[in-house]
Amino acid sequence: MQYYLQVLNLSSQALAPKSGLQGLPRRERARLLRRGEIIDAGRHVFARKGYTSTTLDDVADAAEMAKATLYSYFDNKESLFESVLEDSFSTMKAIGREALAGDGTFEERIRMLIAALLDFFFRNPSSLRLMMSESHQLRGRNPMLHLMPQLLNLMAAEIAIEQQRGHIIPNADPLDLAGILINTMYGRVMSRIYGTIRASMEPGARSVSDECVADAFREMTDEKVEERVMGATELIFTVFFSGIRAVKS
């Protein structure tokens, strides 16, 4: 339980209003907080309706503000969506930075990184769905293209240090190993989503409705989220460091 409280603390720090707001003039703080409210509203609307079907009217209604007010923060739907994705990927980067900068051994920090990122995925299904299924809409302006490499480089730097100490296989690119770890986390999350979709499908069905997919993402956050996060963490940690072959006694 204590370990999971550390995970929640790390995640909450990354999700909290930015500490950079402190010391700013009141009007500027209010503007940045209002911008954050629009991004939050946009995140949920985009996740529910998809990028193509979402309008700025939808977001303005969700944020409970006039459309003209929304335009004072974002030029168009694309710029808002870009900011929504950038906010999610920046949070992932912040979580990674805090986990890897913490106390403990390399293995303990990697375990904390896995748990904190999984906790973010499981507790923020709207962000997860947009990153996985809608981010391609921005093509070259997708924040993933510059923020994900930053997270991978943070991880690769720590892996390289352990490699230099002789604790990690020497003939592997640290960036490749970091990519394998991130992809293993995504794979675990997707297996959860696919399992939920499969369980809800009618026997013999050959297609899945958008609502079914949306429900699968929403159901990631349930009363067993702590249990799911910690179970997935141990599985990924074991696979990454030990592989999947059973050790014979």
C-alpha positions in Angstrom: 0.0 0.0 0.0 2.8 2.4 0.9 4.4 1.8 -2.5 1.2 2.6 -4.3 0.8 5.8 -2.3 4.1 6.9 -3.7 2.9 6.2 -7.2 -0.3 8.2 -6.6 1.8 11.1 -5.2 4.1 11.1 -8.2 1.2 11.0 -10.6 -0.8 13.7 -8.8 2.2 16.1 -8.8 2.4 15.7 -12.6 -1.3 16.3 -13.1 -1.6 19.2 -10.6 -1.8 22.8 -11.9 1.7 23.8 -12.9 3.8 25.2 -10.0 4.9 27.8 -12.5 1.6 29.6 -11.9 2.9 30.7 -8.5 4.2 34.2 -8.5 2.4 35.2 -11.7 0.0 38.2 -11.7 -3.6 37.2 -10.8 -4.9 38.0 -14.3 -2.3 35.8 -15.9 -3.0 32.9 -13.4 -6.7 33.2 -14.2 -6.0 33.1 -17.9 -3.8 30.0 -17.7 -6.3 28.2 -15.4 -9.1 29.0 -17.9 -7.0 27.7 -20.7 -6.5 24.5 -18.7 -10.3 24.2 -18.3 -10.8 24.4 -22.1 -8.1 21.8 -22.6 -9.8 19.5 -20.1 -13.2 20.0 -21.8 -11.7 19.4 -25.2 -10.0 16.2 -24.1 -13.3 14.7 -23.0 -15.3 15.8 -26.0 -12.6 14.7 -28.5 -12.4 11.3 -26.8 -16.2 10.9 -26.8 -16.9 12.1 -30.4 -13.6 11.7 -32.2 -11.6 14.5 -33.7 -13.5 14.7 -37.0 -17.0 14.9 -35.4 -16.0 17.4 -32.7 -16.8 21.1 -33.2 -15.6 24.1 -31.2 -19.3 24.6 -30.3 -19.2 21.2 -28.6 -16.1 22.2 -26.6 -17.5 25.6 -25.7 -20.7 24.0 -24.4 -18.7 21.5 -22.4 -16.5 24.2 -20.9 -19.6 26.4 -20.2 -18.3 29.4 -22.1 -19.1 31.4 -25.2 -17.5 30.2 -28.4 -16.0 33.7 -28.8 -14.2 33.2 -25.5 -12.8 29.9 -26.7 -11.4 31.7 -29.8 -9.4 34.1 -27.6 -7.4 31.1 -26.5 -7.3 28.8 -29.6 -7.4 29.8 -33.3 -9.2 26.7 -34.4 -10.0 23.1 -33.6 -6.6 21.8 -34.7 -4.7 24.1 -32.4 -6.9 23.1 -29.5 -6.5 19.4 -30.3 -2.7 19.9 -30.5 -2.7 21.5 -27.1 -4.8 18.6 -25.7 -2.3 16.1 -26.9 0.7 18.1 -25.9 -0.8 18.4 -22.3 -1.1 14.5 -22.1 2.4 13.8 -23.5 4.0 16.5 -21.3 2.4 14.9 -18.3 3.9 11.5 -19.3 7.3 13.2 -19.7 6.9 14.8 -16.3 6.0 11.5 -14.7 9.0 9.8 -16.3 11.4 12.6 -15.2 10.2 12.5 -11.5 10.3 8.7 -11.3 13.8 8.4 -12.7 15.1 11.2 -10.6 13.8 9.6 -7.4 15.8 7.7 -4.7 16.4 4.0 -5.0 18.2 1.6 -7.3 17.9 1.5 -11.0 15.4 -1.4 -10.8 13.3 0.5 -8.1 13.2 3.6 -10.2 12.2 1.7 -13.4 9.4 -0.1 -11.4 8.2 3.3 -10.2 8.3 4.6 -13.7 6.2 1.7 -15.0 3.7 2.0 -12.2 3.2 5.7 -12.4 2.8 5.7 -16.2 0.3 2.8 -16.0 -1.6 4.7 -13.2 -1.8 7.7 -15.5 -3.1 5.5 -18.4 -5.7 3.7 -16.3 -7.0 6.9 -14.6 -7.1 9.1 -17.7 -8.8 7.0 -20.4 -9.7 10.1 -22.4 -6.0 11.0 -22.8 -5.1 7.4 -23.6 -7.8 7.1 -26.3 -6.7 10.3 -28.0 -3.1 9.3 -27.9 -3.7 5.9 -29.3 -6.5 6.4 -31.9 -6.8 10.1 -32.8 -3.3 11.7 -32.6 -2.6 10.8 -36.3 -5.1 13.4 -37.3 -2.4 16.1 -36.7 0.1 14.4 -38.9 3.4 16.3 -38.7 2.1 18.5 -35.9 1.5 15.6 -33.6 3.2 16.4 -30.2 4.0 12.8 -29.9 6.7 13.3 -32.5 8.8 15.5 -30.3 7.7 14.7 -26.8 7.8 10.9 -26.9 11.5 11.0 -28.0 12.2 13.2 -25.0 10.7 10.6 -22.6 12.6 7.8 -24.4 15.8 9.8 -24.1 15.3 10.2 -20.4 14.9 6.5 -20.0 17.7 5.7 -22.4 20.1 7.8 -20.4 19.4 5.8 -17.2 19.7 2.6 -19.1 23.1 3.6 -20.6 24.5 4.3 -17.1 23.6 0.8 -16.0 25.0 -0.6 -19.2 28.3 1.1 -18.5 28.3 -0.5 -15.1 28.0 -3.9 -16.7 24.5 -4.6 -15.4 22.7 -4.6 -18.8 23.5 -6.5 -22.0 26.2 -4.5 -23.8 25.2 -5.0 -27.4 21.9 -3.3 -27.2 21.1 0.4 -28.0 19.7 2.0 -24.8 17.2 3.9 -26.9 15.9 0.6 -28.3 15.6 -0.9 -24.8 13.6 2.2 -23.7 11.3 1.8 -26.7 10.8 -1.8 -25.8 9.7 -0.9 -22.3 7.3 1.8 -23.4 5.8 -0.5 -26.1 5.4 -3.3 -23.5 3.4 -0.8 -21.3 1.2 0.2 -24.3 0.7 -3.5 -25.1 -0.5 -4.3 -21.6 -3.0 -1.5 -21.7 -4.2 -2.5 -25.2 -4.7 -6.1 -24.1 -6.9 -4.9 -21.3 -9.0 -2.8 -23.8 -9.2 -5.6 -26.3 -10.3 -8.0 -23.6 -13.1 -5.7 -22.5 -14.3 -5.2 -26.1 -14.2 -9.0 -26.8 -16.2 -9.7 -23.7 -18.9 -7.2 -24.7 -19.3 -8.4 -28.3 -22.2 -10.6 -29.4 -21.2 -14.1 -30.6 -20.3 -14.0 -34.3 -20.1 -10.2 -34.5 -17.6 -9.0 -37.1 -17.6 -5.3 -36.2 -17.3 -3.1 -33.1 -19.3 0.1 -32.5 -17.6 3.3 -31.5 -19.6 3.3 -28.3 -18.3 -0.1 -27.5 -14.7 1.1 -27.9 -15.5 4.2 -25.8 -16.9 2.0 -23.1 -13.8 -0.1 -23.1 -11.6 2.9 -22.5 -13.9 4.3 -19.8 -14.0 0.9 -17.9 -10.2 1.0 -17.4 -10.9 3.2 -14.4 -12.9 1.1 -11.9 -12.7 0.1 -8.3 -9.9 -2.3 -9.0 -7.6 0.2 -10.7 -4.9 -0.1 -7.9 -4.9 -3.9 -8.2 -4.7 -3.7 -12.0 -1.9 -1.2 -12.0 0.3 -3.1 -9.6 -0.4 -6.4 -11.3 0.5 -5.0 -14.7 3.6 -3.3 -13.2 5.0 -6.5 -11.8 4.3 -8.4 -15.1 6.0 -5.7 -17.2 8.9 -5.4 -14.8 9.5 -9.1 -14.8 9.3 -9.5 -18.6 11.6 -6.5 -19.2 14.3 -7.7 -16.8 13.9 -11.5 -16.9 12.0 -12.4 -20.0 9.0 -14.8 -20.2 10.7 -18.2 -19.9 10.0 -19.9 -16.6 13.0 -20.6 -14.4 13.3 -24.3 -13.7 14.0 -25.1 -10.1 
